[in-house]
Amino acid sequence: MSKLPVILIVDDDEMNIVMAKSILEMKVRAEILTTTSGSACLGILRQRQKPVDLILLDIAMPGMDGLQTLAAIRNDPSLRDSKVIFLTAAADKETIVKASQLKIADYVKKPFIPEDLIARVEKHLHPPIEDPEVNDIFKALDNLGL
C-alpha cells in the first residue's frame, strides 16, 4: 500500500484553513497538515524526515508573508524543489510576477471554489503521464468510448 501524499496548508486565517482542509478531506486522499504562519511553515518543513508533496501558502500574512516564506523555501537546498500553490484574495499583477519568479506551481483565488481547489491540488499531486506510449493507449481508449 502506498503512503498518502502530504499537503501543508499555511494561512493566518483559521476559517480559511478549516475550509480548505474540509474541501480537500472530502475529495483528495492525502494527509493534511496545517499552520498559521510562514515561520511555523518553515519549522514544519525543516523538522520533517521527508518533504511534503504540496504546500498551499497564503500570500497575505502578518510577520513573514507568503512571498517571504516562499523565498526562504527556495533558498534552502533541502526545500527548494517543494511544490507550492499560492492562496490569494488579491491576485494583482505585481504579486503574480513576484510569485512566478519564485517558481510557484499554481495559485488559487480566495474565497475558494471547491472544484477549483480540488482540481489544482490533484493536478500537482498527480501530474499527467508524459510517456507517449501510455498517452497513445489513453487516446485509443478515448476513441473506443472507454
N, C-alpha and C positions, 0 to 999 in steps of 0.2 A: 504494500500500500504506500503510495507516495505521500509525502508530507504536504500539508496545506501551505499555499503561499502566504506570506505575511505582509499586511498592509499597515502602515503607520499613518494615522490621521493627526495633523497638527493644526489646531485652531484655538485662539484665545476665547472664543465664544462657545461655552458648554452646549448651548442649544444646537449650534452647527455640528458639533461633534456627535451629539445624540442623533440628529437627523441623518448625517452621513453614515454613521455606524449602523443605524436601523435599516436604512435603504440597502446597504451592502450585505448585511447579515441575511436579508430576505432572499437575495438572488446570487450572491457570489460566495463560493466556497473558499473561505480564507480565514486565517487568524487575524483579528483586527486589534491593533494596539492604538492607544490614544494618549495625547498630551496637549498641554495648553500653551506652550511657549517654544520659541526657537532654541533657546539654550537647553531646555529639557529634551527636545528632539535630538540634539547633538549628543547629549548624555546617553540617551537610549541607544542611539546608533553605535556609539563607541563602546558601550558595555556588552552589546550582543556578541555571541560567538559567531553567528552567521549574519550576513546582511539581510535587511528587509527586502522584499520583492518590489514594493512600490510605496512611495511617500506621497500623501495628499497634504499639501502645505499651503496654509493660508498666507496671503501676502501681507495684509494689514494687521500687524500685531504690535502691541507695545513692547518696548525693550528691543529685542532682536527681531526685526521683521522678517518676512519670508525671503526677500531678496538677500538680506544679510545671512540668513540661515543657509540658503542655497549656495551662496558664495563660500561659506565655511565648509559645506559638504564637498564642493568641487575642489577646494584647496587641500582636502585631506585625502592622501593617497588610498587609504583603505575604504573610503566612502565615495570617491569621485564618480564612480560609474552607477551610482544609485539612480533609479528611475523616479522622477518627481513630476507630479501633476500639481499645478498651482490651483488653489481655490481662491476665487476673487469676485468681489462685488463690483470693483472698479477695474474694468479692462481698458484703461487708457493706453494710447499708442506708446508713450514713453515706457510705461511699465512692461508692456508686451515685448518691446525691443530689448529692454534690460534682461527680462526673463529668457528670451531667446538666446541672448549672448551667453547666458549661464546654462544653456542646453536643457531646458525643461522638456519633458516628454509631451506634455499637453497642458491644457488648462480647462477648468470647469467654472462656469459663472454661477454665482450665488444670487438669489436662492436656487437651490438645487432642483433640477428637473430629474426625478428619479431615473428615468430611462437613459438620459444623457450621462449621468454619473456612472451608472452600471455599464453602459456601452464603452465609455472611455477607460474605465478600470479594466474591464475584460480585454479590451484591445491591447493594453500594455502588459497584462498578466499572461495572456495567451496570444502572442503575435501570430499573424498568418504564417503558414509554412512557405518558405521560399525555395522549395525543391520543385523544379519543372516537371519531373515525373509524377510527383504527388498532385501537383496542380492539374496536370493532364487527366489524372484519374477523377478529380473533382469535376472537371469540365465534362467528362464523359458521363458521369452520374447525373449532372445537371441536364445534359441533353436527353437522357433517358427519363427525365422527370423524377428522379430519385433524390 
